[in-house]
Amino acid sequence: MRYDRQSDSICYTANMKRVHPEGVLIGEKRQAIEWNFVDSTKVIDGHPCSLAEGLFRGRKYLAWYNPEIDANKLGPWKLHGLPGAVIYAYDTTAYISFRALKVKNISEVDALKALVKPKLTMVSKEEHRAYVEEFWKQLEKIKAPEGFTYDLKVTLDRLEKK
């Protein structure tokens, strides 16, 4: 997963083999999180951290960030907008969590050199979801060869629906 500054989008790779055999980049505009800053501090892996809480797509996130490390308001996954590097973040159900393994300052020039930018077609999250749903509908229509029978039950979780 990466952040594309030009389009202000979060991008990640996925497959759409029938349409784009090489895969695609799914891009979605970055959504601002309204962070509430909590009067709480603690040291995590040697980093003095402050606490912020925010809601994103129905989940409440707690983020411990180090305000002494300028991260240009970028964070892991879609947890952007904090005034420092996110050291540890998680949702209140403990289903999603992030923890910095190492913090190292590098120049923006070196960061851009290290960034792998796949030359893939970019599609929206909605386009990809429609493709996946159509794929499963087609799969449900498959008939067993004569003399063979099988049951096929397909379910599709719809996470992060607005």
Backbone as a ProteinNet text record, in pm:
[ID]
protein_1_A
[PRIMARY]
MRYDRQSDSICYTANMKRVHPEGVLIGEKRQAIEWNFVDSTKVIDGHPCSLAEGLFRGRKYLAWYNPEIDANKLGPWKLHGLPGAVIYAYDTTAYISFRALKVKNISEVDALKALVKPKLTMVSKEEHRAYVEEFWKQLEKIKAPEGFTYDLKVTLDRLEKK
[TERTIARY]
85	0	89.6	52.9	132.8	42.3	98.2	26.7	79.4	-9.4	27.5	-5.8	96.6	75.8	2.8	34	-26.8	-178.6	-230.4	-376.2	-435.8	-351.6	-394.6	-474.6	-419.4	-488.8	-403.2	-472.5	-411.1	-424	-315.1	-317	-264	-321.8	-272.1	-299.4	-221.9	-235	-342.5	-401.7	-503.8	-505.5	-581	-591.2	-724.3	-719.3	-837.7	-794.3	-756.5	-688.4	-761.9	-896.2	-968.5	-963.1	-947	-944.6	-801.7	-722	-582.4	-497	-443.5	-368.6	-251.2	-192.7	-77.5	-118.9	-247.6	-297.2	-334.1	-382.7	-424	-383.4	-384.5	-370.4	-509.4	-554.3	-681.6	-648.4	-708.9	-681.4	-808	-797.7	-910.8	-859.1	-934.8	-895.5	-877.4	-774.5	-748	-859.5	-913.5	-1020.1	-961	-992.7	-941.4	-1008.4	-929.1	-980	-976.3	-1085.7	-1087.8	-1034	-908.1	-842.4	-875.6	-903.4	-920.9	-795.2	-729.3	-604.9	-635.4	-584.8	-609.9	-489.6	-515.6	-407.5	-346.6	-267	-205.6	-74.7	28	158	216.3	300.2	377.3	491.1	589	704.6	682.5	691.5	675.1	802.8	870.3	996.6	1095	1102.4	1196	1147.4	1026	970.5	869	888.1	786.5	664.3	549.8	431.1	315.7	233.4	107.4	-4.8	-123.5	-237	-339.8	-394.4	-504.7	-606.9	-735	-843.3	-913.4	-957.4	-1029.2	-1120.4	-1225.8	-1318.9	-1290.3	-1288	-1268.7	-1351.7	-1448.9	-1537.3	-1596.3	-1647	-1717.9	-1630.8	-1501.6	-1411.3	-1346.1	-1327.9	-1257.6	-1112.5	-1021.3	-878	-811.2	-714.8	-628.3	-488.6	-427.1	-296	-197.6	-89.6	19.8	122.8	152.5	243.3	351.1	467.2	578.5	581.5	540	535.1	672.7	778.8	915	965.6	895.1	936	838.4	885.7	800.6	775.7	651.5	615.5	529.4	529.3	453.9	305.5	253.8	113.8	70.7	168.3	137.3	148.1	73.4	76.3	55.9	51.6	31.7	-110.3	-121.6	-249.8	-324.1	-437.9	-517.3	-523.5	-437.3	-438.1	-342.7	-386.3	-306.9	-355.7	-275.1	-318.5	-266.2	-182.7	-129.4	0.9	27.8	147.9	273.1	297.8	414.8	404.3	511.2	514.7	430.9	345.9	265.1	356.2	364.1	447.1	362.4	239.3	149.8	6.3	-73.6	-214.2	-297	-420.7	-509	-653.8	-743.4	-885.7	-931.3	-1045.1	-1089.7	-1133	-1152.3	-1185.5	-1059.7	-944.6	-815.5	-808.5	-891	-889	-777.5	-754.3	-652.3	-551.4	-422.3	-320.1	-195.7	-121.1	3.2	105.9	229.1	336.6	462.9	526.9	650.7	759.8	827.2	936.2	1067.6	1078.9	1201.2	1167	1225.2	1205.6	1340.7	1348.1	1473.8	1444.6	1515.6	1499.6	1582.9	1517.9	1588.5	1538.6	1617.5	1577.3	1462.7	1387.5	1276	1327.6	1443.4	1503.9	1532.3	1590.8	1618.5	1489.8	1389.5	1261	1198	1203	1145.5	1223.2	1355.7	1436.2	1397.8	1368.2	1336.6	1194.1	1109	968.4	949.8	890.5	860.6	723.8	721.2	595.4	557.4	470	431.2	357	384.9	317.6	192.4	93.7	-32.1	-145.4	-251.4	-370.8	-432.5	-478.2	-543	-694.9	-761.1	-907.7	-957	-1082.8	-1139.6	-1175.9	-1191.6	-1233.3	-1368.7	-1457.6	-1590.7	-1581.8	-1494.4	-1477.2	-1426.9	-1330.5	-1277.3	-1382.9	-1459	-1564.4	-1667	-1706.1	-1802	-1744.4	-1615.3	-1550	-1554.8	-1520.1	-1519.1	-1659.6	-1758.8	-1896.4	-1942.3	-1908.2	-1944.3	-1872.6	-1748.3	-1673.5	-1743.7	-1787.5	-1854.5	-1990	-2060.1	-2188.1	-2164.8	-2060.4	-2027.9	-1987.2	-1913.1	-1869.4	-1989	-2090.5	-2209.8	-2285.1	-2268.4	-2340.7	-2273.3	-2153.3	-2080.3	-2155.7	-2172.8	-2242	-2139.2	-2164.6	-2076.5	-2093.6	-1985.7	-1999.1	-2099.6	-2162.3	-2263.1	-2202.7	-2274.3	-2227	-2159.9	-2129.9	-2068.9	-2163.8	-2165.3	-2242.4	-2155.9	-2181.1	-2114.5	-2199.1	-2180	-2245.6	-2142.4	-2182.4	-2093.4	-2167.2	-2113.3	-2171	-2067.3	-2104.2	-2012.3	-2065.5	-1979.1	-2015.2	-1909.6	-1952.2	-1862.1	-1880.4	-1775.5	-1781.3	-1767.9	-1849.7	-1844	-1793.1	-1660.8	-1598.3	-1588.5	-1592	-1570.5	-1672.1	-1792.1	-1896.5	-1939.9	-1959.4	-2003.1	-2151.8
-116.7	0	123	221.3	342.7	463.7	578.4	704.2	775	816.3	888.5	1035.8	1118.5	1261	1332.9	1296.6	1366.3	1355.1	1237.4	1218.3	1222.3	1241.6	1237.7	1110.1	997.9	870.3	763.7	672	551.9	446.6	378.5	280.4	146.5	39.9	-94.1	-181.9	-288.1	-374.1	-479.5	-521.2	-626.5	-694.2	-800	-874.4	-848.5	-834.1	-831.1	-902.4	-1027.7	-1100.9	-1099.6	-1105.2	-1107.6	-973	-865.8	-731.9	-681.7	-694.9	-650.9	-765.6	-850.6	-968.4	-936.6	-818.4	-783.7	-733.7	-716.4	-663.8	-517.3	-459.1	-318.7	-254.2	-123.1	-45.8	4.4	-24.5	29.8	158.6	266	395.1	454.6	509.7	581.3	706.8	813.9	940.8	924.2	988	984.9	1059.6	998.4	1060.8	1113.9	1238.1	1300	1237.2	1213.3	1163.5	1279.5	1302	1407.2	1348	1378.3	1323.6	1407.1	1340.9	1406	1374.5	1479.3	1461.4	1442.2	1331.8	1291.6	1332.8	1379.8	1420.7	1295.8	1224.7	1101.4	1081.6	1043.9	1017.9	889.2	824.7	710.1	684.9	609.4	576.6	437.1	427.6	299.9	274.2	167	130.9	247.5	321	431.6	562.9	564.3	684.9	750	877.7	947.4	972.9	920.2	925.5	998.3	1059.4	1120.3	1039.2	1049.8	969	1053.3	996.6	1057.5	948.4	988.7	896.4	951	860.3	903.5	794.5	835.7	742.1	734.8	612.5	591.9	473.1	497	393	304.5	367.6	295.4	234.8	246.7	193.4	308	287.8	385.8	341.5	432.1	403.1	483.8	421.3	487.3	486.7	602.7	612.7	680.7	611.7	668.3	717.2	846.2	904.9	984.8	996.1	1071.8	1208.8	1315.5	1448.4	1505.2	1442	1489.2	1442.1	1346.1	1293.6	1343.2	1429.6	1483.6	1375.8	1337.7	1236.7	1297.6	1430.7	1500.9	1464	1438.2	1402	1274.5	1192.5	1063.4	956.6	849.6	742.1	608.2	502.8	370.4	355.1	275.2	242.9	370.9	397.6	516.4	610.7	586.1	665.3	784.7	885.1	1004.1	1122.2	1227.8	1354.2	1387.7	1302.6	1330.5	1410.5	1494.7	1578.1	1506.2	1388.2	1310.7	1169.3	1093.8	956.6	864.4	783.3	685.9	569.7	547.3	438.8	313.5	333.7	220.5	269.6	194.6	230.6	102.7	112	-5.1	41.2	-47.5	-16.3	-76.6	-28.9	-69.9	-215.7	-281	-424	-510.7	-447.1	-516.4	-602	-570.6	-642.2	-589.3	-458.5	-394.8	-326.9	-348.8	-279.2	-258	-155.2	-119.8	-85.9	-129.5	-94.2	-69.5	43.9	75.4	-19.5	-84.4	-173.7	-97.4	6.8	85.4	224	325.2	462.2	514.8	556.5	604.8	724.3	832.1	950.1	933.9	949.3	950.6	1070.9	1114.4	1230.6	1192	1291.8	1265.8	1211.4	1258	1209.5	1059.6	1016.7	874.5	793.7	851.3	782.4	759.7	859.6	845.6	744.6	736.1	636.7	495.3	478.3	345.6	302.7	397.9	367.2	293.2	178.2	101.7	146.4	201.3	247.8	154	59.3	-31.3	44.4	5.8	70	-9.2	4.7	-67.1	31.8	-16.8	63.7	91.6	215.6	248.6	244.5	175.5	169	212	249.8	288.3	163.8	183.4	74.1	18	107.1	66	-19.8	19.4	-59.7	-200.2	-208.3	-338.8	-423.1	-362.3	-435.6	-490.6	-410	-455.4	-573.5	-567.5	-676.9	-804.6	-795	-912.9	-971.2	-885.9	-934.7	-1004.4	-949.8	-1012.6	-1146.9	-1153.7	-1278.6	-1387.2	-1354.4	-1453.3	-1492.1	-1401.2	-1435.3	-1534.6	-1510.7	-1602.4	-1739.4	-1742.2	-1867.2	-1949.5	-1881.9	-1952.4	-2020.1	-1973.5	-2027.3	-2150.7	-2181.8	-2295	-2425	-2504.4	-2632.4	-2745.6	-2847.1	-2963.8	-3044.4	-3107.6	-3195	-3306.7	-3357.8	-3462.2	-3581.1	-3629.6	-3740.8	-3696.1	-3569.7	-3515.3	-3415.1	-3413.5	-3311.1	-3250.6	-3126.1	-3061	-2941.9	-2902.8	-2784	-2673.6	-2556	-2441.2	-2331.7	-2294.4	-2185	-2074.2	-1958.3	-1845.9	-1732.2	-1679.6	-1560.5	-1453.8	-1331.4	-1219.9	-1119.7	-1103.6	-1003.8	-866.8	-776.2	-639.4	-550.4	-543.2	-461.5	-317.8	-225.9	-84.3	-22.6	-76.3	-14.7	113.9	213.5	343.5	342.4
0	0	0	-78.6	-83.7	-99.6	-68.9	-83.2	-207	-295.6	-415.6	-395.7	-383.5	-356	-468.9	-592.5	-705.9	-705.6	-674.9	-675.4	-535.5	-431.7	-291.9	-265.6	-312	-303.5	-236.8	-170.9	-116.5	-225.7	-259.7	-368.2	-319.3	-372.3	-343.7	-464	-478.9	-596	-573.9	-684.7	-681.7	-818.1	-828	-953.6	-1021.5	-1150.8	-1237.4	-1364.9	-1350.4	-1456.1	-1590	-1587.9	-1714.2	-1784.9	-1709.9	-1768.3	-1784.2	-1680	-1680	-1626.1	-1714.8	-1670.4	-1577.8	-1591.1	-1507.2	-1369.5	-1345.2	-1218.7	-1231.8	-1125.3	-1125.4	-993.5	-993.6	-870.9	-835.8	-715.8	-670.3	-596.3	-639.8	-577.6	-520.6	-402.1	-344.2	-276.3	-290.7	-231.1	-81.6	-32.3	111.5	182.7	285.7	364.5	494.4	522.3	645.3	767.2	868.8	996.3	1093.7	1161.9	1263	1392.5	1420.7	1538.7	1661.3	1771.2	1901.4	1982.2	2027.9	2101.2	2248.5	2303	2441	2525.4	2646	2736.1	2800.5	2720.7	2768.2	2693	2765.9	2703.9	2760.9	2681.2	2729.8	2633.2	2679.8	2597.4	2539	2405.8	2335.7	2257	2287.3	2220	2217.5	2327.4	2338.5	2279	2224	2162.5	2256.6	2292	2371.2	2282.2	2321.9	2236.5	2303.8	2219.6	2261.3	2198.5	2257.2	2213.1	2138.6	2031.9	1958.3	1927.6	1921.9	1887.2	1763.5	1677.7	1558.6	1507	1437.3	1374.8	1226	1173.9	1030.9	988.3	900.4	847	955.7	1058.7	1163.2	1271.1	1259.9	1361.5	1437.1	1566.2	1647.8	1658.4	1623.9	1628.2	1738	1803.9	1900.3	1838.4	1832.7	1769.9	1864.2	1892.5	1970.1	1869.8	1873.9	1776.2	1848.1	1783.7	1838.5	1770	1841.4	1779.6	1747	1797.5	1769.6	1633.1	1571.7	1441.3	1335.9	1248	1142.4	1037.3	1021.1	921.5	811.4	803.7	700	701.8	822.5	845	771.6	732.5	671.9	778.6	761	858.1	791.1	870.2	811.3	758.3	652.8	592.9	560.3	622.9	594	713.5	809.9	933.5	920.7	846.5	819.9	903.4	907.1	964.4	1102.3	1159.2	1292.8	1283.7	1382.2	1378.9	1427.6	1377.1	1415.5	1361.9	1377.3	1327	1415.3	1352.6	1425.9	1466.4	1595.9	1648.6	1671.4	1718.4	1745.3	1729	1654.1	1633.6	1626.9	1672	1672	1681.8	1639.5	1657.5	1790.5	1840.6	1974.2	1981.8	1867.2	1870.4	1863.8	1847.3	1834.6	1707.6	1608.3	1481.1	1390.9	1394.4	1311.8	1403.1	1375.8	1453.1	1367.6	1402.4	1335	1441.5	1419.8	1513	1430.1	1454.8	1384.4	1431.6	1338.9	1373.3	1384	1301.9	1300.6	1248.5	1307.8	1261.8	1217.8	1092.1	1037.1	947.6	969.3	885.1	758.8	644.3	517.6	438.9	343.2	264.2	171.4	129.2	38.1	-94.6	-137.9	-262	-251	-137.9	-118.4	-106.2	-42.6	-29.3	-166.2	-252.6	-386.4	-470.5	-450	-521.1	-477.8	-349.9	-295.8	-327.6	-360.3	-383.4	-515.2	-506.9	-627.5	-675.8	-796.1	-853.7	-967.6	-940.4	-1048.4	-1158.2	-1281.5	-1395.1	-1427	-1341.1	-1356.4	-1380.8	-1440.8	-1459.2	-1323.5	-1301.2	-1174.5	-1193.5	-1101.1	-1101.1	-963.4	-957.6	-828.6	-748.8	-620.9	-532	-578	-621.4	-666.8	-792.6	-887.8	-1010.2	-975.9	-884.3	-847.1	-776.2	-686.6	-616	-715.9	-815.3	-916.8	-995.2	-1027.8	-1098.6	-1015.6	-887.3	-799.9	-786.1	-767.4	-754.3	-881.7	-997.8	-1125	-1140.2	-1100.2	-1105.4	-1024.5	-900.4	-816.1	-874.2	-935.8	-1001	-1114.6	-1193.3	-1302.2	-1248	-1140.4	-1079.2	-1031.3	-977	-929.5	-1043.4	-1167	-1282.8	-1343	-1296.6	-1353.8	-1325.4	-1428.7	-1416.7	-1417.1	-1335.1	-1330.6	-1458.9	-1505.3	-1622.2	-1592.9	-1697.8	-1680.2	-1605.9	-1507.1	-1426.8	-1297.3	-1285.2	-1163.6	-1100.2	-971.1	-901.8	-792.4	-764.3	-653.7	-611.4	-487.6	-434.7	-422.9	-458.4	-448.6	-374.5	-260.9	-184.5	-180.9	-228.4	-236.3	-150.5	-66.3	9.7	-15.8	-11.7	-35.8	75.7	156.9	263.3	201.3	246.4	196.7	307.4	318	421.2	373.8	466.6	440.4	344.6	338.9	255.6	320.2	240	292.5	316.7
[MASK]
++++++++++++++++++++++++++++++++++++++++++++++++++++++++++++++++++++++++++++++++++++++++++++++++++++++++++++++++++++++++++++++++++++++++++++++++++++++++++++++++++

